[in-house]
Amino acid sequence: MTGGTGYPPVNFDGSGRLRLSTEPNPNTADIGVVERGLFQFEENRLGSPEHAHFAIFLRDDLGQIQGGVDGHVMWHRLFVKTLWIPETLRHQGLGTRLMHAAEEEAKQRQCRSVWLTALGDRALRFYTRLDYTIFGVLDDYVKGQSLYSLQKPFG
């Protein structure tokens, strides 16, 4: 365990063997230990998540990325981590086409559904037009904007 900066370690269990250490800007490898521990626990409990990662990019004539969608598959569900289209290219149907392409990829990977989060009413309207439904809301997440959790099951 690396030493924390800014906060003294706290003796957690009274024995001195374990301590809490708040660490601003934690080491990526240390975070990996925590993530792999959880993934192994869940895999032992639920079976292999068959984790996969894919991206679909919108590229210009020079090969530069002008938008895209980042998808993560686990337990036959697609999580859309990021969908981005530059402001100058919005309102041309490109986001819709990217989402449809991601949904088709998910179906080919035998996913049962897609889920994602959307910040604010503008993003919410975009996804509800694509038949996504809300399953959770964090009101006033930032500056009066709500964070929505949405899903779209495949029939």
C-alpha positions as CSV (number, residue, x, y, z in Angstrom):
1,M,0.0,0.0,0.0
2,T,1.3,3.4,-0.9
3,G,1.3,6.2,1.7
4,G,-1.4,8.8,1.4
5,T,-0.7,12.5,1.0
6,G,-2.5,15.1,2.9
7,Y,-4.3,12.8,5.3
8,P,-2.8,10.7,8.1
9,P,-3.6,7.0,7.9
10,V,-6.3,5.8,10.4
11,N,-5.9,2.5,12.3
12,F,-8.9,0.7,10.9
13,D,-9.2,-2.6,12.9
14,G,-7.4,-1.8,16.2
15,S,-4.6,-4.3,15.5
16,G,-2.4,-2.0,13.5
17,R,-2.4,-4.4,10.5
18,L,-5.1,-2.5,8.5
19,R,-5.5,1.2,8.1
20,L,-7.5,3.5,6.0
21,S,-5.6,5.8,3.8
22,T,-7.3,8.6,1.8
23,E,-5.2,9.2,-1.3
24,P,-5.8,12.1,-3.6
25,N,-4.9,11.2,-7.2
26,P,-4.4,7.5,-6.5
27,N,-2.0,5.3,-8.5
28,T,-3.7,3.6,-11.4
29,A,-2.2,0.3,-10.5
30,D,-3.7,0.6,-7.0
31,I,-7.1,1.3,-8.4
32,G,-6.6,-1.8,-10.6
33,V,-6.2,-4.0,-7.5
34,V,-9.6,-2.8,-6.2
35,E,-11.3,-3.3,-9.6
36,R,-9.8,-6.7,-10.2
37,G,-10.8,-7.8,-6.7
38,L,-14.4,-6.8,-7.3
39,F,-14.5,-8.4,-10.8
40,Q,-13.1,-11.7,-9.4
41,F,-15.6,-11.7,-6.5
42,E,-18.5,-11.1,-9.0
43,E,-17.2,-13.7,-11.4
44,N,-17.0,-16.3,-8.6
45,R,-20.6,-15.4,-7.6
46,L,-22.2,-15.0,-11.0
47,G,-20.0,-16.6,-13.6
48,S,-17.9,-15.0,-16.3
49,P,-19.2,-11.6,-17.3
50,E,-17.7,-12.2,-20.8
51,H,-16.5,-8.6,-20.7
52,A,-15.8,-6.9,-24.0
53,H,-15.1,-3.3,-25.1
54,F,-15.7,-1.7,-28.4
55,A,-15.9,1.7,-29.9
56,I,-17.5,3.0,-33.1
57,F,-15.9,6.2,-34.4
58,L,-17.1,8.8,-36.9
59,R,-14.0,9.7,-38.9
60,D,-13.4,12.4,-41.5
61,D,-11.5,12.1,-44.8
62,L,-8.2,12.5,-42.9
63,G,-9.0,9.7,-40.4
64,Q,-9.5,12.2,-37.6
65,I,-12.2,11.3,-35.1
66,Q,-15.2,13.6,-35.3
67,G,-17.4,11.7,-32.8
68,G,-18.0,8.2,-31.5
69,V,-19.5,5.9,-29.0
70,D,-17.6,3.9,-26.4
71,G,-19.4,0.6,-25.3
72,H,-18.7,-2.0,-22.6
73,V,-20.4,-5.4,-22.6
74,M,-20.8,-7.4,-19.4
75,W,-23.3,-10.2,-18.6
76,H,-25.0,-9.7,-22.0
77,R,-25.7,-6.0,-21.4
78,L,-24.2,-3.1,-23.2
79,F,-23.2,0.0,-21.2
80,V,-22.7,3.1,-23.3
81,K,-20.0,4.9,-21.4
82,T,-19.7,7.8,-23.8
83,L,-21.4,9.2,-26.9
84,W,-20.0,12.4,-28.4
85,I,-20.6,14.4,-31.5
86,P,-19.0,17.9,-31.8
87,E,-21.4,20.8,-31.6
88,T,-20.8,21.7,-35.3
89,L,-22.0,18.3,-36.4
90,R,-25.1,17.9,-34.2
91,H,-28.7,17.9,-35.5
92,Q,-27.7,15.9,-38.6
93,G,-28.7,12.4,-37.3
94,L,-25.1,11.3,-36.6
95,G,-25.7,10.6,-32.9
96,T,-28.8,8.5,-33.8
97,R,-26.8,6.6,-36.4
98,L,-24.0,6.0,-33.9
99,M,-26.5,4.7,-31.3
100,H,-28.2,2.4,-33.8
101,A,-24.8,1.0,-34.8
102,A,-23.9,0.4,-31.2
103,E,-27.3,-1.3,-30.6
104,E,-26.7,-3.5,-33.7
105,E,-23.2,-4.4,-32.3
106,A,-24.8,-5.3,-29.0
107,K,-27.4,-7.5,-30.6
108,Q,-24.6,-9.3,-32.5
109,R,-22.9,-9.9,-29.2
110,Q,-26.2,-11.3,-27.9
111,C,-26.8,-8.5,-25.4
112,R,-30.3,-8.3,-23.8
113,S,-30.3,-4.6,-23.4
114,V,-28.4,-1.3,-23.4
115,W,-28.1,1.1,-20.5
116,L,-26.4,4.5,-20.1
117,T,-26.5,7.7,-18.2
118,A,-27.5,11.1,-19.6
119,L,-26.9,14.5,-18.1
120,G,-29.7,17.0,-18.5
121,D,-32.9,17.3,-20.3
122,R,-31.4,17.8,-23.8
123,A,-29.6,14.4,-23.6
124,L,-32.8,12.8,-22.0
125,R,-34.9,14.0,-25.0
126,F,-32.3,12.5,-27.4
127,Y,-32.4,9.1,-25.8
128,T,-36.2,8.9,-25.2
129,R,-36.6,9.6,-29.0
130,L,-34.6,6.4,-29.4
131,D,-37.0,4.5,-27.1
132,Y,-34.9,4.5,-24.0
133,T,-36.8,4.6,-20.7
134,I,-35.7,6.1,-17.4
135,F,-35.0,3.7,-14.5
136,G,-33.3,6.2,-12.2
137,V,-32.8,10.0,-11.6
138,L,-30.3,12.0,-9.5
139,D,-32.0,15.4,-9.3
140,D,-29.9,18.5,-9.4
141,Y,-26.7,16.5,-10.1
142,V,-24.9,19.6,-11.2
143,K,-26.1,23.2,-11.7
144,G,-29.8,22.2,-11.7
145,Q,-29.2,19.4,-14.3
146,S,-30.5,15.9,-13.4
147,L,-28.5,12.7,-14.2
148,Y,-30.7,10.1,-15.8
149,S,-30.1,6.4,-16.0
150,L,-31.8,4.9,-19.0
151,Q,-32.2,1.5,-20.6
152,K,-33.5,-0.1,-23.8
153,P,-34.3,-3.8,-23.7
154,F,-34.1,-5.8,-26.9
155,G,-37.3,-7.6,-27.7
